[in-house]
């Protein structure tokens, strides 16, 4: 081994390679089992392979850990990971736990866990990196940190006491919303709800947009009405509308009354459309500019970091006002066309005359046909007065067409069993929206 002691939090996100240097996946957690008199034994790693599938990698198949990468024997069980009784995930379940020192010196919180190799293919928990409660009155003060051996501490098991999720959230801070959503859904239910409650409003909104509706409803059900409304305010209007539609009429109306008026109005409008129509699929916050706006101004809007790619692919040009429902819709300008013209060129001269908008009652099937026939990533939606009310993007259509459980579907229809090592082990193959004057972020956090 190139390293005999490593900290688990530093392993999160490390790339796993086979002996030939081909990338197999990324580490998402470390799995241990408790023992009566000794430190917990490491049984393996939870690795995310292509397709966002979480699989188990036995620690005995790891040949090297070091320099931010892990080398394996090249063979990996590609069945979806299922946690067994007695197994504990270090990042998901140990970090943030409170401990008491056996010598009576007080309590501490686990911030990291060091594992070490004690024999060929055998690893165990070596030390805990812990933080004591702060002693000063300053809000910026932090408690002292220290290392502790497993035998020197005991975990607190007070009934009903919530386990801190702060350290877990910090560990996953760099994950994209879709990856964080996948990670949360892979946690035990109680831990998933606890972590969701601790996420900032905007971050939780991004994550909820990437989850199936059943998980969205479950998490929102754990939040108080004021917090739930704040999170809905941060979501894309179409995603918020889809979520509210899954709630009881009484809870949905209560949350709408607590949301920001402009956000609630957008959501109410979307709820008035049938879900299988363009109005039910669209987002109400595309990029909207006047005909006098220049190429330079248009490019500045679409290059915003928070801009979703599908919405940044084209800009809508209308008469005033420039918030849906706008003045008369004039047309769209695709970003590739903007790249072919000088910065001072007016967008009103670059309209795509071949693209006709759809109406809000156009069927989802027809919208899908238009996007496929003309190789588009978005199509504008207008009302009876030809005013722009929103756009339907390709991701909205895919969400509608794919099965409800597509986010957790791994492409393998074979019935899975919790068997850790099947008879055959195979190698893994290598290899929403901004308008001028918008109030806050738009888009779903896609980079």
Secondary structure by P-SEA (a helix, b strand, c coil): cccccccccccccbbbbcccccccccccbbbbbbccccccccccccccccccbbbbbbccccccccccccccccccccccccccccccccccccccbbbbbccccbbbbbcbbbbbbcccccccccccccccccccccccccccccccccccbbbbbcccccccaaaaaaaaccccaaaaaaaaaaccaaaaaaaaaaccaaaaaaaaaaccaaaaaaaaaaccaaaaaaaaaaccaaaaaaaaaaccaaaaaaaaaaccaaaaaaaaaaaaccccccccccccccccccccccaaaaaaaaacccccccccccccccccccccccccccccccaaaaaaccccccccccccccbbbbcccccaaaaaaaaaaacccbbbbbcccccccccccaaaaaaaaccccccccccccccccccccccbbbbcccccccccccccccccccc
